[in-house]
Amino acid sequence: MTHGPGTLAETQLVTGAGPCSVFAVETRSAWRLAETALSVARDAARILLAGYRSRPAATEKARWDLVTEFDVKSERRIRELLLRETPEVAIVAEEGGGTASGLTWFVDPLDGTMNFVHGHPFFCVSIGAMEGGKPVAGAVVAPVLGVEWWGGPGLGAFRNGSACHVSDTATLEHALLATGFPPDRVTAPGNNFASFEAVQKRAQGVRRDGSAALDCCFVADGTFDGYWERALHAWDVAAGAAIALGGGARLTSFDGGAPDLSAGHLVLTNGRIHEELRAVVNG
C-alpha cells in the first residue's frame, strides 16, 4: 500500500498547521483523533488485505447485506486499539453496536463487504469521530486501491500525504457524481431508483462504487463533484463526511438543512452544484 507521512504531525509541519499555529486546543485535539483514526485504520486494513480475493464465506444479516469473518476480525482489532488509545471516547461500530455518548467513534470495519466478498477492490476501513452529531475527524483506508484519506473540518483533507480539495465543476451537466442503494431495494420506499434515473439524465455521469465512505472521500479529493444517498448509518459516512468537509465540501440533508448522519439522507458536493443536485434528487 502507498502511505503518506507516518504521522499527521509530519503533515502538520508541511502544511503549517503544527502545534505552534493559531489553531485552538479543540483543533489540536481533532488532529490527534485524525492521527489515531489513520493509524488504527491502517492496522485493520492489513486484516482485510489478507482476506482479499479469498472468496470468504458470507452471512446475510438481511437480503444483500453481508458480513464475513473479516468484518468481525477488523472490528475486533479496531475496538482493541481505540480502547487503548482513546479510552475516554465511546465507540459505535457496525457489527458490535454501541452507544454514542459525547465524542464518539463511528466505525465501519469493512465498508463495501459485497465488493470484498466478490473480489472487487472497492472496499475500505472507515473510522470517524463525531460530537453532537457533527463530524470532527476521520480516516479511510482502501488497502487494495493503495489510497488513504484523513482530515476533518478545520484540519483540511489529505490523500496519501498530500493536501486535497473538492472540484471546481460548476454545473450538473459537467459533473461526475456517485450514489448508492439501500440493502432492501425491493420493498423499501426510499430505494433511490427514481433519483438515480433523474440525475443520470442530467449529469455527465453517475457511479455506484458500493462504499459510502469511498464516495465521500472521492468528493473530498475532487474525483467526484457530488454524492447523494438515502438510508445510511453514521458509521458509513462519519469519517468520509469529516474528510470531505475538510476538503471544502458542502454537506446537507435533502431539504438543505443540517444533515442527520444517523438518518443517512444526505447530499455532499463541491458546493457549486449543490442546489442543482438537491433539486433533482428531490424531484
C-alpha positions in Angstrom: 0.0 0.0 0.0 1.1 3.5 -0.7 1.2 5.5 2.5 1.6 9.2 3.2 3.6 10.6 6.2 4.0 8.3 9.1 2.1 10.6 11.4 -0.2 13.6 11.0 2.3 15.6 12.9 4.6 15.4 9.9 1.8 16.5 7.6 1.2 19.4 10.0 4.7 20.7 9.6 4.5 20.5 5.9 1.2 22.5 5.8 2.0 24.9 8.5 -0.7 23.5 10.8 1.6 22.4 13.6 1.4 22.9 17.4 2.7 26.5 17.0 -0.1 27.6 14.8 -3.1 29.7 15.9 -5.4 26.6 16.0 -7.4 26.3 19.1 -6.9 23.5 21.6 -10.0 21.8 20.2 -8.5 21.7 16.8 -5.2 20.2 18.1 -7.4 17.5 19.8 -9.0 16.9 16.4 -5.6 16.3 14.9 -4.9 13.7 17.5 -8.2 12.0 16.7 -7.4 12.0 12.9 -4.0 10.6 13.6 -5.4 7.9 15.8 -8.1 7.0 13.2 -5.5 6.8 10.5 -3.1 4.6 12.5 -5.9 2.2 13.6 -7.5 2.0 10.1 -4.1 1.1 8.6 -3.8 -1.7 11.1 -7.3 -3.1 10.4 -6.8 -2.7 6.6 -4.0 -5.3 6.8 -6.5 -7.8 8.1 -8.8 -7.1 5.2 -5.9 -7.3 2.7 -5.1 -10.8 4.0 -8.6 -12.0 3.0 -8.9 -10.2 -0.3 -9.9 -12.5 -3.2 -10.2 -15.5 -0.9 -13.9 -15.7 -1.6 -14.8 -15.7 2.1 -18.0 -17.2 3.4 -20.6 -14.6 4.0 -23.7 -14.5 6.2 -26.7 -12.4 5.3 -27.7 -10.0 8.1 -30.5 -9.1 5.7 -31.0 -9.6 2.0 -28.0 -8.2 0.2 -26.4 -7.1 3.5 -23.4 -9.4 4.1 -20.9 -9.9 6.9 -17.8 -12.0 6.8 -15.2 -13.2 9.3 -13.0 -10.3 8.1 -15.6 -7.7 9.1 -15.6 -9.2 12.6 -11.8 -9.5 12.9 -11.3 -6.0 11.6 -13.8 -4.6 14.1 -12.3 -6.5 17.0 -8.9 -5.1 16.2 -10.2 -1.6 15.8 -12.0 -1.7 19.2 -8.9 -3.0 20.9 -6.7 -0.2 19.5 -9.2 2.6 20.0 -9.9 1.5 23.6 -6.2 1.5 24.2 -5.5 4.9 22.5 -8.7 6.8 23.4 -10.4 5.1 26.4 -12.4 8.2 27.1 -14.2 8.1 23.6 -17.3 6.0 23.1 -17.4 3.5 20.2 -20.3 2.6 17.9 -19.4 0.1 15.2 -21.4 -1.7 12.6 -21.1 -5.3 13.8 -21.0 -4.9 17.6 -23.1 -1.7 18.0 -22.5 0.6 20.9 -24.0 3.7 22.4 -23.0 7.2 21.4 -22.0 9.5 24.2 -20.5 12.9 23.6 -17.4 12.5 21.5 -17.9 9.1 19.8 -16.0 6.9 17.3 -18.2 5.6 14.4 -16.6 2.6 12.8 -17.2 0.6 9.7 -14.6 -2.2 9.8 -15.2 -3.2 6.2 -17.2 -0.7 4.1 -18.1 -2.5 0.8 -18.5 -6.0 2.1 -20.3 -7.1 -1.0 -17.4 -5.9 -3.1 -14.9 -7.6 -0.8 -16.8 -11.0 -1.0 -16.7 -10.9 -4.8 -13.0 -9.8 -5.0 -13.8 -6.3 -6.2 -11.1 -3.8 -4.9 -13.5 -1.0 -3.8 -13.7 -1.5 -0.1 -12.1 0.2 2.9 -11.8 0.7 6.6 -13.7 3.8 7.8 -13.1 5.4 11.3 -14.7 8.7 12.1 -15.2 10.8 15.3 -18.4 12.8 15.8 -19.6 15.0 18.6 -23.1 16.4 18.8 -23.9 14.8 15.5 -21.2 16.7 13.7 -18.1 15.1 12.1 -14.9 16.0 13.8 -12.2 14.0 12.2 -11.7 10.7 10.4 -9.6 8.4 8.2 -10.5 6.0 5.4 -8.0 3.4 4.2 -8.6 1.4 1.0 -5.8 -1.2 1.0 -6.2 -2.7 -2.5 -6.5 0.7 -4.1 -3.4 1.8 -2.2 -5.2 5.0 -1.1 -5.8 6.6 2.3 -7.6 9.8 3.2 -7.8 11.7 6.5 -8.7 15.1 7.9 -11.7 17.0 9.2 -13.3 20.4 9.4 -10.6 23.0 10.2 -7.9 20.4 9.6 -8.0 20.1 5.8 -8.2 16.9 3.8 -5.3 14.7 2.8 -4.9 11.9 0.2 -1.7 9.8 0.6 0.1 12.5 2.3 -0.9 15.4 0.0 -3.5 18.0 0.7 -6.6 17.6 -1.5 -9.8 19.6 -2.1 -13.1 19.5 -3.8 -13.5 20.1 -7.6 -14.5 23.4 -9.1 -17.1 21.9 -11.5 -19.8 24.5 -11.8 -22.8 22.7 -13.4 -24.5 19.4 -13.1 -24.2 18.7 -16.8 -20.4 18.6 -16.4 -20.4 16.7 -13.1 -19.4 13.2 -12.3 -21.5 12.0 -9.3 -21.8 9.0 -7.1 -24.7 7.4 -5.2 -25.8 4.1 -3.7 -28.8 2.0 -2.9 -30.1 0.5 0.4 -29.8 -3.2 1.1 -33.5 -3.6 0.7 -34.0 -2.4 -2.8 -37.3 -4.3 -3.4 -39.7 -3.1 -0.7 -38.0 0.0 0.8 -39.8 3.1 -0.4 -36.6 5.1 -0.4 -34.7 2.8 -2.7 -33.2 5.8 -4.6 -34.1 4.4 -8.1 -36.1 7.4 -9.2 -33.4 9.9 -8.1 -30.7 7.8 -9.8 -32.6 7.9 -13.1 -33.3 11.6 -12.8 -29.7 12.5 -12.1 -28.4 10.2 -14.7 -30.3 12.1 -17.3 -28.8 15.4 -16.2 -25.3 14.7 -15.1 -22.2 13.8 -17.2 -22.1 10.5 -15.3 -23.1 8.7 -12.1 -21.1 6.0 -10.5 -22.1 3.4 -7.9 -19.0 2.2 -6.0 -20.7 0.2 -3.3 -18.9 2.1 -0.5 -20.3 5.3 1.0 -17.0 6.1 2.7 -15.1 6.0 -0.6 -17.8 8.1 -2.3 -17.3 10.8 0.3 -13.6 10.7 0.0 -13.8 10.9 -3.8 -15.8 14.1 -3.3 -13.1 15.4 -0.9 -10.3 14.9 -3.4 -12.2 16.2 -6.4 -12.7 12.9 -8.2 -16.5 13.2 -7.8 -18.2 16.5 -7.9 -21.1 15.3 -5.7 -22.7 12.4 -3.9 -26.1 11.7 -2.5 -27.7 8.7 -0.8 -30.5 7.5 1.4 -30.8 5.2 4.4 -27.2 5.3 5.5 -25.9 4.8 9.0 -23.5 7.1 10.8 -20.7 4.5 10.6 -21.0 4.6 6.8 -20.2 8.3 6.5 -18.8 9.8 9.7 -15.2 9.5 8.5 -15.8 10.4 4.9 -18.0 13.3 5.7 -15.3 14.7 8.1 -12.7 14.4 5.4 -14.9 15.9 2.7 -15.7 18.9 4.9 -12.0 19.3 5.5 -11.6 19.4 1.7 -14.2 22.2 1.3 -17.3 20.2 0.6 -20.9 21.2 1.4 -23.0 18.7 3.3 -26.8 19.0 3.9 -29.9 16.9 4.3 -32.1 16.5 1.2 -34.1 19.6 2.3 -31.0 21.7 2.6 -30.8 21.8 6.4 -28.2 20.3 8.7 -27.7 16.6 8.0 -28.6 13.9 10.4 -25.9 11.3 9.7 -27.7 8.7 11.8 -30.7 9.0 9.4 -28.5 8.8 6.4 -30.3 11.0 3.9 -27.5 13.3 2.7 -26.3 15.4 -0.2 -22.5 16.1 -0.3 -21.0 18.2 -3.1 -18.2 20.6 -4.0 -20.7 23.4 -3.1 -21.0 24.8 -6.6 -23.5 22.2 -7.9 -25.2 21.6 -4.5 -28.5 23.3 -5.1 -28.8 22.0 -8.6 -28.2 18.4 -7.5 -30.5 18.8 -4.5 -33.4 20.0 -6.7 -33.0 17.0 -9.0 -32.8 14.3 -6.3 -35.9 15.9 -4.6 -37.7 15.6 -7.9 
